[in-house]
């Protein structure tokens, strides 16, 4: 991947953080296989680990990945495999978020009065 890909607005991290992240991971859309998504994430994580670690930690925070799990991966994974291990962490967290959203899905509000607030 070129460096331009990593800073482009529609990189995979940006897509995961948006409200419609289910479109990126969802099995229904078939945008990426899980392996392709894992590879894309791994490449971007590796790039950010080298060039902008602070931005990477910020993205992990926004994706609600715990410090504990990050520390565990970083301290128990050889450095050449850390980006793939972190990408797996991101995918697992996103899958859990999707499961939770489906489990607690709310029906749309049909009463239009709420819009007047």
C-alpha positions as CSV (number, residue, x, y, z in Angstrom):
1,X,0.0,0.0,0.0
2,X,1.2,3.5,-0.7
3,X,1.6,6.1,2.0
4,X,-1.3,8.0,0.4
5,X,-3.6,5.1,1.2
6,X,-2.9,5.4,4.9
7,X,-3.8,9.1,5.2
8,X,-6.7,9.0,2.8
9,X,-10.1,9.7,4.4
10,X,-11.6,6.4,3.6
11,X,-9.0,4.2,5.2
12,X,-10.3,1.1,7.1
13,X,-9.9,2.7,10.6
14,X,-12.0,5.7,9.6
15,X,-14.6,3.3,8.3
16,X,-14.7,1.3,11.4
17,X,-15.2,4.3,13.6
18,X,-18.1,5.7,11.6
19,X,-21.6,4.9,12.8
20,X,-22.1,2.5,9.8
21,X,-19.1,0.3,10.7
22,X,-21.4,-2.7,10.2
23,X,-21.1,-2.0,6.5
24,X,-17.4,-2.8,6.7
25,X,-17.5,-5.9,8.8
26,X,-20.9,-7.3,8.1
27,X,-21.1,-10.7,6.5
28,X,-24.1,-9.5,4.5
29,X,-22.2,-7.0,2.4
30,X,-19.2,-9.1,1.5
31,X,-17.0,-6.0,1.0
32,X,-14.0,-7.9,2.4
33,X,-13.3,-11.4,3.6
34,X,-12.2,-11.5,7.2
35,X,-8.7,-12.4,6.0
36,X,-8.6,-9.4,3.6
37,X,-9.8,-7.1,6.4
38,X,-7.3,-8.5,8.8
39,X,-4.5,-7.8,6.2
40,X,-5.7,-4.3,5.5
41,X,-5.9,-3.5,9.2
42,X,-2.5,-5.0,9.9
43,X,-0.9,-2.9,7.1
44,X,-2.4,0.3,8.5
45,X,-1.5,-0.6,12.0
46,X,2.1,-1.3,11.0
47,X,2.3,2.0,9.2
48,X,0.9,3.9,12.2
49,X,3.2,2.0,14.6
50,X,6.2,3.4,12.7
51,X,4.9,6.8,11.7
52,X,2.2,8.0,14.1
53,X,1.9,5.9,17.3
54,X,-0.1,8.6,19.0
55,X,-2.7,8.5,16.3
56,X,-2.8,4.7,16.5
57,X,-3.5,4.8,20.3
58,X,-6.2,7.4,19.7
59,X,-7.9,5.1,17.2
60,X,-7.7,2.2,19.6
61,X,-9.3,4.4,22.3
62,X,-12.1,5.4,19.9
63,X,-12.7,1.8,19.0
64,X,-13.0,1.0,22.7
65,X,-10.1,-1.4,22.9
66,X,-8.8,-1.7,26.4
67,X,-5.4,-0.7,27.6
68,X,-5.1,-4.1,29.2
69,X,-5.7,-6.0,26.0
70,X,-3.2,-3.7,24.1
71,X,-0.6,-4.2,26.8
72,X,-1.1,-8.0,26.7
73,X,-0.7,-8.2,23.0
74,X,2.4,-5.9,22.9
75,X,4.1,-7.7,25.7
76,X,3.3,-11.2,24.6
77,X,3.7,-11.0,20.8
78,X,7.0,-10.8,18.9
79,X,7.4,-7.4,17.4
80,X,7.2,-8.6,13.8
81,X,3.7,-10.1,14.5
82,X,2.3,-7.3,16.6
83,X,0.4,-5.5,13.8
84,X,-1.5,-8.7,12.9
85,X,-2.2,-9.4,16.6
86,X,-3.5,-5.8,17.1
87,X,-5.6,-6.1,13.9
88,X,-7.2,-9.3,15.3
89,X,-8.0,-7.3,18.5
90,X,-9.7,-4.6,16.5
91,X,-11.8,-7.2,14.5
92,X,-12.8,-9.0,17.7
93,X,-13.9,-5.8,19.3
94,X,-15.9,-4.7,16.3
95,X,-17.6,-8.1,16.1
96,X,-18.6,-7.7,19.8
97,X,-19.9,-4.2,19.1
98,X,-22.0,-5.5,16.3
99,X,-23.4,-8.3,18.4
100,X,-24.4,-5.9,21.1
101,X,-26.0,-3.5,18.7
102,X,-28.1,-6.4,17.2
103,X,-29.0,-7.7,20.7
104,X,-30.2,-4.3,22.0
105,X,-31.5,-2.9,18.7
106,X,-34.3,-0.4,19.3
107,X,-37.3,0.1,17.1
108,X,-37.3,3.5,15.3
109,X,-39.2,6.3,17.0
110,X,-42.5,6.7,15.2
111,X,-43.8,9.7,17.1
112,X,-42.7,12.9,15.3
113,X,-43.2,15.1,18.4
114,X,-39.7,14.3,19.6
115,X,-38.3,16.2,16.6
116,X,-39.7,19.5,18.0
117,X,-37.4,19.5,20.9
